[in-house]
Amino acid sequence: MVRVLRNLNISMQVGAILGSLIAVETKNVSFSNQFYIQGLSVVANAVLVYFALLGHVDAKEEIREPKSGDKKEATGLFEGLRLIATDRYVMAITVVSTFTEVIFTIMDFQMKVLANEQFETKEEFKAFMGTFGIASNTVSLIFAILGTKFLLERLGLLTCLVSIPSLILGLISAVYVYPSVWMAFSGIVAVKALGYSLNKPCIEVTYTHTSTDTRFKAKSWIEMFGTRGAKAGGSMVNNAFRHNIDALMTQGSMVSFGFTVVWLYCAQRLGAMYEKTIPTTPTVVKHE
């Protein structure tokens, strides 16, 4: 299963790179032809998925009837939110999972505003965004090929969790000092690649030392509401400075810096609590 997921991730990154290459060649491939390519890709994907699943999906699923002696777990719309608010370990997971989205949203807008100022035509802008797609997905592809497991085994979960916000702090500082389109480009490539290729797998590892109840209830809140709320928060910052590029680059970077500092602290706490829970059985308890 791990090998299948790894190969799937590699295929996704290769596809993203090929799509970005088409975007870079906007002068040679018209917008209308690019839409045709996208449509054909969607149809081809549906056909491939159909034949891949053919013969591997059972028509009937085994339904487990609850036994009279089974313990009934607490359910409800806000049960996951309660777990996040009352358990420090889960709260740390929430911060590490969502704050990267705030930073990505702000830095992505900064890069696009600077690129819009530098490139005069829409073809040049789209080619730039295609180059961004190639760069970010190439870094993600390297992580997919090497395997996050290799880094976790060599460095440990705590080091991996802490190294990501530490590197991003340096990049945000560089964008603050030298606010150019290519500096912002480097920063957002690192945020996207590290966030999706290293940070997310590390977070999945931290869930292994929580109960099944936590995994399903709290995780659904974090992924559905937490990440979207984080993106909305980043968009509010962008909206506040959208008419002033200088304020966007300076104050926007300061906001990103503040979120990253909190992220770094929670990543350190999360890694430390994870190492303490390794010998124990997964439970939903308070972590000191």
C-alpha positions in Angstrom: 0.0 0.0 0.0 2.8 2.4 0.9 4.5 1.7 -2.5 1.2 2.3 -4.3 0.7 5.7 -2.6 4.3 6.6 -3.4 3.9 5.8 -7.0 0.6 7.7 -7.1 2.3 10.7 -5.6 5.1 10.5 -8.2 2.5 10.2 -11.0 0.7 13.3 -9.7 3.9 15.4 -9.6 4.9 14.3 -13.1 1.4 15.3 -14.4 1.6 18.6 -12.7 5.0 19.3 -14.3 3.8 18.4 -17.7 0.8 20.7 -17.3 3.1 23.5 -16.2 5.3 23.0 -19.2 2.3 23.6 -21.5 1.5 26.8 -19.6 5.1 28.0 -20.1 4.7 27.5 -23.9 1.7 29.8 -24.0 3.1 31.7 -27.0 3.2 28.4 -29.0 0.1 26.7 -27.5 -3.0 29.0 -27.6 -5.4 29.3 -24.7 -8.1 27.4 -26.7 -5.8 24.5 -27.4 -4.8 24.4 -23.7 -8.5 24.0 -22.8 -8.8 21.1 -25.3 -5.8 19.5 -23.7 -7.3 19.9 -20.2 -10.6 18.4 -21.4 -9.0 15.4 -23.0 -6.9 14.9 -19.9 -10.0 14.7 -17.7 -11.7 12.2 -20.0 -8.5 10.1 -20.2 -8.2 10.1 -16.4 -11.8 8.9 -16.0 -11.2 6.1 -18.4 -8.0 5.0 -16.7 -9.6 5.1 -13.3 -12.5 3.0 -14.6 -10.3 0.2 -15.9 -8.0 0.4 -12.9 -10.9 -0.2 -10.5 -12.6 -2.8 -12.8 -12.6 -6.1 -11.0 -11.2 -4.7 -7.8 -14.4 -3.2 -6.2 -16.8 -5.5 -4.6 -20.5 -4.9 -5.2 -21.3 -5.8 -1.6 -19.7 -4.5 1.5 -19.7 -6.2 4.8 -21.7 -4.2 7.3 -20.7 -4.7 10.9 -23.7 -4.7 13.2 -23.0 -3.1 16.6 -23.0 -5.6 19.5 -24.9 -5.0 22.7 -21.7 -4.9 24.7 -19.9 -2.3 22.5 -19.0 1.0 24.1 -20.9 3.8 22.5 -18.6 6.7 21.6 -19.7 10.3 21.9 -20.9 11.7 18.6 -22.0 15.0 17.4 -21.2 17.8 15.0 -18.9 19.6 17.5 -17.3 16.5 19.0 -14.1 17.0 16.9 -13.9 20.6 17.8 -14.2 19.6 21.5 -11.2 17.3 21.1 -9.1 20.0 19.5 -9.9 22.5 22.2 -9.3 20.1 25.2 -6.3 18.1 24.1 -2.9 19.9 23.8 -1.5 17.2 21.4 -4.4 17.6 19.0 -4.3 21.3 19.3 -0.6 21.3 18.3 -1.5 19.1 15.3 -4.1 21.7 14.3 -1.6 24.6 14.4 1.0 22.7 12.4 -1.6 21.6 9.9 -3.3 25.0 9.3 -0.7 27.8 9.8 1.2 26.7 6.7 -2.0 27.6 4.7 -2.0 31.1 6.1 1.6 31.7 5.1 1.1 30.1 1.7 -1.9 32.3 0.9 -0.1 35.5 1.9 3.2 34.7 0.0 1.3 33.4 -3.0 -0.5 36.7 -3.3 2.7 38.7 -2.8 4.4 36.8 -5.6 1.4 37.3 -8.0 1.2 41.0 -7.3 4.9 41.5 -7.9 4.7 39.3 -11.1 1.8 41.3 -12.3 3.8 44.5 -11.9 6.9 43.0 -13.7 5.3 41.2 -16.6 3.3 43.3 -19.1 1.4 40.7 -21.0 -0.9 37.9 -19.9 1.3 35.4 -21.9 4.4 36.4 -19.9 2.5 36.2 -16.6 1.1 32.8 -17.5 4.6 31.6 -18.5 5.9 32.8 -15.2 3.2 30.8 -13.3 4.0 27.8 -15.4 7.7 28.1 -14.4 6.5 28.3 -10.8 4.5 25.1 -11.3 7.5 23.3 -12.7 9.7 24.4 -9.9 7.4 23.6 -7.0 6.3 20.3 -8.4 9.9 19.3 -9.3 10.8 19.8 -5.6 7.8 17.8 -4.6 8.8 15.0 -7.1 12.2 14.8 -5.6 10.7 14.3 -2.1 8.3 11.7 -3.6 11.2 9.8 -5.2 13.5 9.9 -2.2 10.7 9.3 0.2 9.8 11.2 3.3 10.4 7.9 5.2 14.1 8.3 4.5 14.2 11.8 6.1 12.1 10.6 9.1 14.4 7.7 9.7 17.6 9.7 9.4 16.5 12.9 11.1 13.6 11.9 13.3 10.1 13.4 13.4 11.0 16.2 15.8 13.8 17.5 13.6 11.6 17.3 10.4 8.7 19.1 12.1 11.0 21.9 13.4 13.2 22.3 10.3 10.2 23.2 8.0 9.1 26.4 9.8 12.8 27.3 10.6 13.6 27.3 6.8 10.4 29.3 6.0 11.3 31.9 8.7 14.6 32.5 6.8 12.8 32.8 3.5 10.2 35.2 4.9 13.0 37.3 6.3 14.7 37.4 2.8 11.4 38.5 1.1 11.0 41.2 3.7 14.6 42.5 3.2 14.6 42.0 -0.6 11.0 42.1 -1.9 11.5 41.0 -5.5 9.4 38.7 -7.6 12.1 36.0 -7.8 12.7 36.1 -4.1 9.0 35.7 -3.5 9.1 32.9 -6.1 11.7 31.0 -4.1 9.8 31.5 -0.9 6.5 30.2 -2.2 8.1 27.3 -3.9 9.7 26.2 -0.6 6.5 26.7 1.3 4.4 24.7 -1.1 6.9 21.9 -1.6 7.9 21.5 2.1 4.3 22.0 3.3 2.7 19.4 1.0 5.6 16.9 0.6 7.2 16.9 4.1 4.9 18.6 6.6 1.7 16.7 5.7 3.4 13.2 5.9 4.9 14.2 9.3 1.5 15.2 10.5 0.1 11.8 9.4 2.7 10.2 11.5 1.7 12.1 14.6 -1.9 10.8 14.2 -0.6 7.2 14.8 -0.4 8.0 18.5 -4.0 9.2 18.8 -7.1 7.1 19.2 -9.3 6.1 16.2 -11.9 8.5 17.6 -9.5 11.4 17.5 -8.3 10.5 14.0 -11.8 10.6 12.5 -13.5 13.4 14.4 -10.7 15.9 15.1 -8.9 15.3 11.7 -12.1 16.0 9.8 -12.5 19.3 11.5 -8.9 20.2 10.9 -8.9 19.3 7.2 -12.3 20.7 6.4 -12.7 23.7 8.5 -9.2 24.4 9.8 -7.4 24.6 6.5 -10.2 26.6 4.8 -10.4 29.0 7.8 -6.6 29.5 7.5 -6.8 30.3 3.8 -9.6 32.7 4.6 -7.4 34.4 7.3 -4.6 34.7 4.8 -7.0 36.2 2.3 -8.2 38.8 4.8 -4.6 39.9 5.3 -4.2 40.2 1.5 -7.4 42.1 1.2 -6.3 44.6 3.8 -3.1 45.5 1.9 -4.3 44.9 -1.7 -4.0 48.6 -2.7 -0.6 49.1 -1.2 2.2 46.9 -2.5 4.8 48.2 -0.1 2.5 47.5 2.9 1.7 44.1 1.5 5.4 43.2 1.2 6.4 44.6 4.6 3.4 44.1 6.9 2.2 41.0 5.1 5.7 39.4 5.7 5.5 40.4 9.3 2.2 38.7 9.7 3.6 35.6 8.0 6.7 35.8 10.3 4.4 35.9 13.4 2.4 32.9 12.3 5.6 30.9 11.5 7.0 31.6 15.0 3.9 30.1 16.6 4.1 27.2 14.1 7.7 26.6 15.1 6.8 26.5 18.8 3.9 24.2 18.3 6.0 21.9 16.0 8.6 21.6 18.7 6.0 20.8 21.3 4.3 18.3 19.0 7.5 16.5 18.2 8.4 16.3 21.9 5.0 15.1 23.0 5.1 12.5 20.2 8.4 11.1 21.4 7.0 10.8 24.9 3.9 8.9 23.7 5.9 6.3 21.6 6.0 3.6 24.3 2.3 4.1 25.3 -1.0 2.9 23.9 -2.8 5.5 21.7 -5.4 7.3 23.8 -7.1 10.7 24.0 -5.6 12.2 27.1 -4.1 15.5 28.1 -0.4 15.8 27.2 1.7 17.8 29.6 
